[in-house]
Amino acid sequence: MFGIVFPNRSFPLDISTFSQIDTFHWILDMNTFVGEAYDQIRELCIFLLNNFTLPPDKALAVYIQSPGSPFQYCGAVTLSRPSAVLALNWPEPGGGQLQLQAPDAAPLSAKIGVSVEDLASLPLLDVAAQKRIERLAMKIGQNLFNYMQSFCGVDGSRLVVPMDILDRWFNKFQERAKRDPEYLKGFDL
């Protein structure tokens, strides 16, 4: 049905590596491969196998789960997009909440889940690209804010900046990008 690869970390793994929960859900326990170092696995490539036919209105959705946290959607593959490299931005273990565990209980582990779902019910397929764009916009906005702040004056409860501050910032930004091709790469995570 499908296979996965952890780039630079594994050989292709097929569906037999996953535990099948029911007809449409599979789980991969990350302790099997990396133990507690699951968060060092930053991307996954998932692909449909040639002999598998997924209905056109369905997708194989990929989710990740840190120990004690809820599953988080990463992306999907479809017949029109039969493979994808997905960023694994692991959520905080425990979902940021303190988790108490019985001493004799099995340790919590990170998991990767795959499920067959209606394509229409899924968010954008390329979640990782959208998050990169959001981070880039935030970093450029922070750069502008820091630049403007260095020229601020205070008038009561207001910050006052020169009228041409945006033009000055943009010119400086463009000049720096032309001089140093690596400069813009520093804005992407």
Number of C-alpha atoms within 10 A of each C-alpha: 14 19 17 20 17 17 14 8 12 11 10 13 14 16 15 12 14 17 13 16 11 8 8 11 16 19 19 19 19 20 15 13 12 14 12 15 11 20 17 10 17 13 19 20 15 26 22 21 13 9 8 10 11 17 12 11 11 18 26 26 23 23 20 23 25 24 21 21 20 15 19 17 20 25 23 30 24 22 16 9 12 17 18 18 20 21 19 23 18 21 19 15 18 16 15 10 10 9 11 8 11 7 7 6 7 8 11 16 18 25 19 21 23 24 19 19 16 14 19 10 9 14 13 14 20 16 16 18 13 12 14 15 14 12 15 18 14 13 16 15 12 12 15 16 12 11 16 18 13 9 12 14 12 9 8 7 6 9 12 14 15 11 8 8 15 14 10 13 16 12 12 13 16 12 11 14 14 12 9 11 10 11 13 15 11 10 15 14 10
